């Protein structure tokens, strides 16, 4: 991997400093593996006790963002303090993708044991090796390109993750190349039969972790059809039953919630489609980019959903 002089800092020793967003501690480290190198930000929540294993959420930022920006906009550090969860924010540098997007549409980057997917899985393993992590409660969350990569990562490594949250994301294998990606973002080419075929590959690897979809109904960048296609793909693959939609209001915006359950009544897919919300983190902070103060608090919705699941109990 070529690294320019501006990115040489990725190889510096980890820095430790106080977090402005939460009462815990931030560490920076660098993962180096066969598939590549990435810097990542770890948030150790207030009260973190290394003698007790804690849940972990891998946080994948969107295009043009970085880990600090994503942390500020979502306020996830403060939410992690409340629930005792470790947060890991990998950084996609401009040297890898000019707009710092995770390349969720590139087959070489999302395949198991290759590219960015392998790097992200390697980061999880490295954090587990150096911190007290409950391997049964490891999750992945992202927005936009990060949400789409979270979906692909969970599908490539279903044995690693107990749950996934895709905010403004796209279905698994909805696009394999830039032209398909641009079309999918506008809601084109989301053929249910083709997506079911892609899902069959994941079932052979052990299935889909539980999924929460959050999407703005007014999103002009990643059309809400993507969120619907993703939820349908995941629910159909697992043979889930769709419950009735409920109409709710939070943060001044109406939204529709729907839950999909298995034969035992367990909620394994849930969706929140928010009226009036564009391409932005719902209920977020203006201190970060691509956020909206209006709408349900996506950070707390995400943490609630994820912590209800653990590997081995789905």
C-alpha positions in Angstrom: 0.0 0.0 0.0 1.4 3.4 -1.0 1.3 6.0 1.8 2.2 9.6 1.1 4.1 11.8 3.5 1.0 13.4 4.9 -0.2 9.9 5.9 3.0 8.9 7.5 1.5 9.9 10.8 -0.5 6.7 10.7 2.5 4.9 11.9 3.0 7.1 15.0 2.6 5.6 18.4 -1.0 5.7 19.8 -2.0 9.1 21.2 -4.2 9.3 24.3 -6.3 12.4 25.2 -9.6 13.3 26.8 -12.8 13.2 24.7 -14.8 16.4 24.4 -18.0 14.4 23.6 -17.9 12.0 26.5 -16.4 11.4 29.9 -14.2 8.5 28.8 -10.9 8.3 27.0 -9.8 8.3 23.4 -6.9 6.3 22.0 -5.6 6.2 18.5 -3.9 3.1 17.0 -2.9 1.8 13.6 -3.7 -1.6 12.2 -1.3 -3.2 9.7 -2.2 -6.4 7.9 -1.9 -8.2 4.6 -4.9 -6.4 3.1 -3.8 -2.9 4.2 -3.2 -0.3 6.9 -5.7 1.9 8.6 -5.6 4.2 11.6 -8.5 3.9 14.1 -9.9 5.8 17.0 -11.0 3.8 20.2 -13.3 5.3 22.7 -13.1 3.7 26.2 -16.3 4.7 28.0 -16.3 6.3 31.4 -16.0 3.6 34.1 -14.4 1.1 31.6 -12.9 -1.7 33.7 -10.4 -3.9 31.8 -11.2 -6.8 34.2 -14.8 -7.0 32.8 -15.5 -7.6 29.1 -17.6 -5.0 27.4 -19.5 -4.8 24.1 -17.9 -3.2 21.1 -19.4 -1.2 18.2 -17.4 -0.7 15.0 -18.3 2.8 13.7 -18.0 3.4 10.0 -18.1 7.1 8.9 -19.5 8.4 5.6 -17.8 10.1 2.7 -15.8 13.2 3.5 -16.0 12.4 7.2 -13.4 11.2 9.6 -13.7 9.4 13.0 -13.7 12.6 15.1 -16.3 14.2 12.9 -18.5 11.1 13.1 -18.2 10.9 16.8 -19.1 14.6 17.3 -22.1 14.4 14.9 -23.6 11.2 16.4 -22.7 11.9 20.1 -22.1 8.2 20.3 -19.3 8.6 22.9 -21.8 10.0 25.4 -24.2 7.1 24.6 -21.3 4.7 25.1 -20.7 6.2 28.5 -24.3 5.4 29.4 -24.1 1.7 28.3 -20.4 0.9 29.0 -19.7 0.1 25.3 -16.3 0.4 23.5 -16.4 2.3 20.2 -14.0 1.8 17.4 -13.9 4.3 14.6 -11.7 3.2 11.6 -10.5 6.0 9.3 -10.7 5.8 5.6 -8.0 8.2 4.3 -8.1 10.1 1.1 -5.1 8.1 0.0 -7.4 5.1 -0.3 -10.4 6.9 -1.7 -10.3 10.6 -2.6 -13.5 11.5 -0.8 -12.7 9.2 2.1 -15.6 6.8 1.2 -15.5 3.2 2.1 -15.7 1.4 -1.2 -18.8 -0.7 -0.6 -19.3 -1.1 -4.4 -15.9 -2.6 -5.2 -15.9 -6.5 -5.2 -12.2 -6.5 -4.3 -12.9 -4.5 -1.2 -15.9 -6.3 0.2 -15.0 -9.9 -0.3 -14.2 -12.1 2.7 -10.4 -12.1 3.4 -9.7 -9.3 1.1 -9.5 -5.5 0.8 -11.2 -3.1 3.2 -13.5 -5.8 4.6 -10.4 -7.8 5.7 -8.8 -4.7 7.2 -11.9 -3.9 9.2 -12.2 -7.4 10.5 -8.6 -7.3 11.4 -9.1 -4.1 13.4 -11.9 -5.9 15.4 -9.5 -8.7 16.1 -6.7 -6.4 17.1 -8.9 -4.5 19.6 -10.2 -7.7 21.0 -6.6 -8.8 21.6 -5.7 -5.6 23.5 -8.9 -4.7 25.3 -11.5 -6.5 27.4 -14.2 -7.2 24.7 -17.1 -9.5 24.9 -16.8 -11.3 21.6 -20.5 -12.3 21.8 -21.5 -8.6 21.6 -19.5 -7.1 18.8 -21.5 -4.9 16.4 -21.0 -2.7 13.3 -22.7 0.5 12.5 -22.3 3.1 9.7 -23.9 5.9 7.7 -24.1 6.3 3.9 -21.0 4.7 2.4 -20.2 3.5 5.9 -23.7 2.0 6.4 -23.3 0.2 3.1 -19.9 -1.1 4.1 -21.3 -2.2 7.4 -23.8 -4.3 5.6 -21.2 -5.9 3.3 -18.8 -6.4 6.3 -21.5 -8.2 8.4 -22.4 -10.3 5.4 -18.7 -11.2 4.8 -18.0 -12.0 8.4 -21.3 -13.0 10.0 -19.5 -14.9 12.7 -17.9 -11.7 14.0 -21.0 -9.5 14.5 -24.1 -9.9 16.7 -25.9 -7.0 15.0 -25.6 -4.3 12.3 -27.1 -0.8 11.9 -27.2 0.8 8.4 -28.2 4.5 8.5 -28.9 5.7 4.9 -27.3 2.5 3.5 -27.7 0.2 0.6 -28.4 -3.5 0.3 -25.8 -6.3 0.2 -24.3 -6.6 -3.3 -26.7 -4.0 -4.7 -23.8 -2.6 -6.7 -20.6 -4.1 -8.0 -18.9 -1.2 -9.7 -19.2 2.6 -9.9 -22.0 2.8 -12.5 -24.2 0.3 -10.6 -23.4 2.2 -7.4 -24.6 5.5 -8.8 -27.7 3.9 -10.1 -28.5 2.1 -6.8 -28.1 5.3 -4.8 -30.9 6.8 -6.9 -33.0 3.7 -6.3 -32.3 2.0 -9.7 -31.4 -1.7 -10.2 -32.7 -2.8 -6.8 -34.2 -6.0 -8.3 -35.5 -8.1 -5.4 -34.7 -11.4 -7.2 -31.1 -10.5 -7.8 -30.7 -9.3 -4.2 -32.2 -12.6 -3.0 -29.6 -14.5 -5.0 -26.8 -12.4 -3.4 -28.3 -13.2 0.0 -28.0 -17.0 -0.7 -24.2 -16.7 -0.6 -24.4 -15.2 2.9 -26.7 -17.9 4.2 -24.0 -20.4 3.2 -21.6 -18.6 5.5 -23.8 -18.7 8.5 -26.6 -16.1 7.8 -27.3 -12.5 8.5 -26.9 -10.8 11.9 -29.9 -8.8 13.2 -30.3 -5.5 11.3 -31.6 -2.0 12.1 -32.3 0.2 9.1 -32.7 4.0 9.6 -33.4 6.1 6.5 -34.7 9.6 5.7 -37.8 9.6 3.5 -36.5 12.8 1.9 -32.9 11.6 1.3 -31.9 12.8 -2.2 -28.5 11.1 -2.1 -29.3 7.6 -1.2 -33.0 7.2 -2.0 -35.2 5.6 0.7 -35.9 2.7 -1.8 -32.5 1.5 -0.7 -33.5 1.1 2.9 -36.6 -0.8 1.9 -34.7 -3.1 -0.4 -32.1 -3.8 2.3 -34.7 -4.6 5.0 -36.6 -6.8 2.5 -33.4 -8.6 1.5 -32.4 -9.3 5.1 -35.9 -10.3 6.2 -36.5 -12.6 3.2 -33.2 -14.3 3.7 -34.1 -15.2 7.3 -37.7 -16.0 6.5 -39.1 -13.3 8.9 -42.6 -12.2 9.3 -43.4 -8.4 8.8 -45.2 -6.8 11.6 -47.6 -3.8 11.3 -46.0 -0.4 10.9 -46.4 2.0 13.8 -46.5 5.8 13.3 -44.4 7.7 15.8 -43.0 11.2 16.3 -39.7 12.2 17.8 -37.5 15.3 17.5 -40.3 17.1 15.6 -40.5 14.6 12.8 -42.9 11.7 12.2 -41.5 8.3 11.4 -42.7 4.8 10.7 -41.3 1.9 12.6 -41.6 -1.7 11.5 -40.3 -4.9 13.0 -39.7 -8.3 11.4 -39.7 -11.4 13.6 -38.8 -15.0 13.5 -41.1 -17.9 14.5 -40.2 -17.3 18.2 -41.2 -13.7 18.0 -37.6 -12.3 18.2 -37.1 -9.0 16.3 -34.3 -9.6 13.9 -34.9 -6.7 11.4 -36.3 -3.3 12.3 -36.8 -0.2 10.2 -37.2 3.5 10.9 -38.2 5.7 8.0 -38.2 9.3 9.0 -40.4 11.9 7.2 -38.6 15.1 6.2 -35.1 13.7 6.9 -32.5 14.1 4.2 -29.1 12.5 3.9 -28.2 13.1 7.6 -27.8 11.3 10.9 -31.2 11.6 12.6 -31.3 13.4 15.9 -27.6 14.3 15.6 -25.4 17.3 16.6 -24.5 20.2 14.4 -20.9 19.8 15.7 -20.5 17.1 13.0 -21.3 16.9 9.3 -24.3 15.2 7.7 -26.4 15.5 10.8 -29.9 16.7 11.6 -31.0 17.8 15.0 -34.6 16.8 14.1 -35.9 13.2 14.1 -35.5 10.3 16.4 -32.2 9.9 18.2 -30.5 7.4 15.9 -27.6 6.9 18.3 -29.8 5.7 21.1 -32.1 3.7 18.7 -29.0 2.0 17.4 -27.5 1.2 20.8 -30.9 -0.1 22.1 -31.3 -2.4 19.1 -27.7 -3.7 19.1 -27.5 -4.5 22.8 -30.6 -6.6 22.6 -28.6 -9.1 20.6 -25.6 -11.3 21.1 -24.0 -14.0 19.0 -25.4 -17.5 19.8 -28.8 -16.0 20.7 -30.6 -14.7 17.6 
